């Protein structure tokens, strides 16, 4: 995925049909099982093929959920980005972490994290403090204002998220939950290996 969250052609990859043969990649004007690839780019007019590659479906769903997440913040009138909220959540689970630790836990690059933290500090949600044992080390702490915006988000945006999933049959939830837990575990491990951790 590129910097604006658009699935690049090589990420859709060729799908494998039931006969083991390669289908079209499904990018740009390409086809997946005879369907146009517009659904990948946000145009659902042609429908989503039932045999679309799993990774393509997950990337498209993640992109849409990211847009929805940003919308819930804007709708709630909260002045914070999804990335900023993610940093606050990491710090709420482990206040006083170094930036490198926050980046590692959030699967972010240090450069991207620095930009997000700078904004959080400017808005008064996070503060940097020198480590008392080693003045060369800077640690990040959530302020009272930062804790408050997290609480506000849960209160104001929580109902939007609950209603977003009201299409699910409750009987399907355990299977879907297991899929996401397994997916998170798998890609966490793959990312650790890729980054040599």
C-alpha positions as CSV (number, residue, x, y, z in Angstrom):
1,X,0.0,0.0,0.0
2,X,1.4,3.4,-0.8
3,X,1.5,6.5,1.4
4,X,-2.1,7.5,0.7
5,X,-3.4,4.0,1.4
6,X,-4.2,3.0,-2.2
7,X,-3.6,-0.6,-3.0
8,X,-0.8,-0.8,-5.6
9,X,-1.0,-3.2,-8.6
10,X,1.5,-5.6,-7.2
11,X,-0.4,-5.9,-3.9
12,X,-3.5,-7.4,-5.5
13,X,-1.4,-10.2,-7.0
14,X,-2.8,-13.0,-9.2
15,X,-5.6,-15.0,-7.9
16,X,-5.6,-18.8,-8.2
17,X,-8.7,-20.3,-9.6
18,X,-10.3,-23.6,-8.4
19,X,-8.5,-25.3,-11.2
20,X,-5.1,-24.0,-9.9
21,X,-4.7,-21.6,-12.9
22,X,-3.8,-18.0,-12.5
23,X,-6.5,-15.4,-12.9
24,X,-6.0,-11.8,-13.8
25,X,-4.4,-9.6,-11.2
26,X,-7.5,-7.4,-10.6
27,X,-5.6,-4.1,-10.8
28,X,-6.5,-1.1,-12.9
29,X,-8.4,-2.3,-15.9
30,X,-7.6,-5.9,-15.1
31,X,-10.2,-8.5,-14.2
32,X,-10.8,-10.9,-11.4
33,X,-13.0,-13.8,-12.4
34,X,-14.5,-11.7,-15.2
35,X,-15.3,-8.8,-12.9
36,X,-14.0,-5.3,-13.3
37,X,-11.5,-4.2,-10.5
38,X,-13.4,-1.0,-9.7
39,X,-14.4,-2.4,-6.3
40,X,-10.7,-2.4,-5.2
41,X,-10.6,1.4,-5.9
42,X,-13.9,2.2,-4.1
43,X,-16.4,1.7,-7.0
44,X,-18.7,-1.2,-6.0
45,X,-20.8,-1.0,-9.2
46,X,-19.4,-4.2,-10.7
47,X,-19.7,-6.1,-7.4
48,X,-17.0,-7.9,-5.4
49,X,-16.2,-11.3,-6.9
50,X,-16.7,-14.2,-4.5
51,X,-13.3,-15.6,-5.3
52,X,-11.3,-12.4,-4.9
53,X,-7.9,-13.0,-3.2
54,X,-8.1,-12.8,0.6
55,X,-5.3,-10.3,0.9
56,X,-7.0,-7.9,-1.6
57,X,-10.3,-8.1,0.3
58,X,-8.5,-7.5,3.6
59,X,-6.6,-4.5,2.2
60,X,-9.7,-3.0,0.8
61,X,-11.7,-3.6,4.0
62,X,-8.8,-2.1,6.1
63,X,-8.7,1.0,3.9
64,X,-12.5,1.5,4.2
65,X,-12.4,1.0,8.0
66,X,-9.5,3.5,8.3
67,X,-11.6,6.1,6.4
68,X,-14.6,5.2,8.7
69,X,-12.4,5.6,11.7
70,X,-11.3,9.0,10.7
71,X,-14.9,9.9,10.0
72,X,-16.0,8.9,13.5
73,X,-13.3,11.2,15.0
74,X,-14.5,14.1,12.8
75,X,-18.1,13.4,13.5
76,X,-17.4,13.4,17.3
77,X,-15.6,16.8,16.9
78,X,-12.4,15.4,18.3
79,X,-9.2,17.1,17.2
80,X,-7.0,14.1,16.8
81,X,-6.0,11.8,13.9
82,X,-6.5,8.0,13.9
83,X,-2.7,7.7,14.1
84,X,-2.6,10.0,17.1
85,X,-5.3,8.1,18.9
86,X,-3.3,4.9,18.2
87,X,-0.3,6.4,19.9
88,X,-2.3,7.4,22.9
89,X,-3.7,3.9,23.2
90,X,-0.2,2.4,23.1
91,X,0.9,4.8,25.9
92,X,-2.2,4.2,28.0
93,X,-1.2,0.5,28.0
94,X,2.4,1.4,28.9
95,X,2.9,5.0,29.8
96,X,6.5,6.3,29.8
97,X,7.7,4.3,26.8
98,X,10.5,5.6,24.5
99,X,9.5,6.6,21.0
100,X,11.2,3.6,19.5
101,X,9.1,1.3,21.7
102,X,5.9,3.1,20.8
103,X,6.8,2.8,17.1
104,X,7.6,-1.0,17.5
105,X,4.3,-1.7,19.3
106,X,2.3,0.3,16.8
107,X,4.1,-1.2,13.8
108,X,5.1,2.3,12.7
109,X,8.3,3.8,11.4
110,X,10.3,6.0,13.8
111,X,10.0,8.9,11.3
112,X,6.2,8.6,11.1
113,X,5.9,8.3,14.8
114,X,8.0,11.5,15.4
115,X,5.6,13.5,13.3
116,X,2.5,12.1,15.1
117,X,4.1,12.7,18.5
118,X,5.0,16.3,17.6
119,X,1.4,17.0,16.9
120,X,0.2,15.2,20.1
121,X,2.7,17.3,22.1
122,X,1.6,20.5,20.4
123,X,-2.0,19.7,21.1
124,X,-1.2,18.9,24.8
125,X,-2.1,15.2,24.6
126,X,1.4,13.9,25.3
127,X,4.5,15.2,27.0
128,X,8.2,14.3,26.6
129,X,10.2,13.8,29.7
130,X,13.9,13.0,30.3
131,X,14.6,9.7,32.0
132,X,15.7,10.4,35.5
133,X,18.3,7.6,35.4
134,X,19.6,8.4,31.9
135,X,19.1,12.0,30.7
136,X,19.9,11.0,27.1
137,X,16.6,8.9,27.0
138,X,13.3,10.7,26.4
139,X,10.1,9.1,27.4
140,X,6.5,9.8,26.4
141,X,3.6,10.3,28.8
142,X,-0.1,10.8,28.3
143,X,-1.4,14.0,29.8
144,X,-4.8,14.4,31.5
145,X,-6.0,16.0,28.3
146,X,-4.8,13.0,26.3
147,X,-6.7,10.6,28.7
148,X,-9.8,12.7,28.4
149,X,-9.8,12.6,24.6
150,X,-9.5,8.8,24.7
151,X,-12.5,8.7,27.0
152,X,-14.4,11.1,24.8
153,X,-13.7,9.0,21.8
154,X,-15.0,5.8,23.5
155,X,-18.2,7.6,24.6
156,X,-18.9,9.5,21.3
157,X,-17.6,7.0,18.7
158,X,-18.4,3.7,20.4
159,X,-22.0,3.7,19.3
160,X,-20.9,4.3,15.7
161,X,-18.7,1.2,15.8
162,X,-21.4,-0.9,17.3
163,X,-23.9,0.0,14.6
164,X,-21.2,-0.5,11.9
165,X,-21.2,-4.2,12.7
166,X,-24.9,-4.7,13.2
167,X,-25.0,-6.5,9.8
168,X,-23.3,-9.5,11.4
169,X,-25.2,-12.5,12.5
170,X,-24.3,-13.0,16.2
171,X,-23.8,-16.7,15.4
172,X,-20.9,-15.8,13.0
173,X,-19.1,-13.6,15.5
174,X,-16.9,-16.4,17.0
175,X,-15.6,-17.4,13.6
176,X,-15.0,-13.9,12.5
177,X,-13.3,-13.0,15.8
178,X,-11.0,-16.1,15.5
179,X,-10.1,-15.1,11.9
180,X,-9.1,-11.6,13.0
181,X,-7.2,-12.9,16.1
182,X,-5.3,-15.4,13.9
183,X,-4.7,-12.8,11.2
184,X,-3.3,-10.3,13.8
185,X,-1.0,-13.0,15.3
186,X,0.2,-14.2,11.8
187,X,1.0,-10.7,10.5
188,X,2.6,-9.6,13.8
189,X,5.0,-12.6,13.5
190,X,5.6,-11.9,9.8
191,X,6.3,-8.3,10.5
192,X,8.7,-9.2,13.3
193,X,10.6,-11.5,11.1
194,X,10.7,-8.9,8.3
195,X,12.1,-6.3,10.6
196,X,14.5,-8.8,12.2
197,X,13.0,-8.6,15.7
